[in-house]
Amino acid sequence: MTNIEICRQVFANWSTRPQDNESLFHPDAVLVDVVAGTHDGWPAMEAFFAKGLGYWQDMHFELHEFW
């Protein structure tokens, strides 16, 4: 899988099944969200996105640029 394919998969999973991203992240990964703050470790990251899907079932993430 290329890096771009991995990025696309991560964003697709955030929109539907965040738990499917577990194999793509180190257990100690850190997500920094400018609005919601820092989420330390995979369990916190998964919970953050799962909570969002609980509020907005039609939430959809898209990646438009690759650096």
Secondary structure, 3 states (H helix, E strand, C coil): CCHHHHHHHHHHHHHHCHHHHHHHCCCCCEEEECCCEEEECHHHHHHHHHHHHHHCCCCCCCCCCCC
